[in-house]
């Protein structure tokens, strides 16, 4: 749907929908990058390191990038939450908008859990890599 179509259909709601749409596009791009970094960099490096095939070279930088990605994702979701009044559906909105807000609410909850897991897992992964490579994770993180 074009921006103009949104403005013509729901003038008061367009002040919410247009910024949410922009933020969602940013969220999608950031989430795709985050998942790709996990799947193509973090997981293979960690597995190879655990199996003793390669040193943990680059792991601290990967973890730093993922932590930054989490912060960005949380910020974008927080902005969308603020814009929508806590992902609350206005009474005159359509069913698909209500479903969209529910999906955003679920993504935010899942991301918070992911971040909580990462608070424990990232330092452990870095500490393990550092102990094997003779480094201190505090110096690389």
Buried (B, 14 or more C-beta within 10 A) or exposed (E): EEEEEBBEEBEEBBEBBBBBBBBBEBBEEBBEBBEEBBEEBBEEBBEEBEEEEEBBEEBBEBBBBBBEBBEBBBBBBEBBBEBBEEBEBBEEBEEEBBEBBEEBBEBBEEBEEBBEEBEEEBBEBBBBBBEEBEBEBEEBB
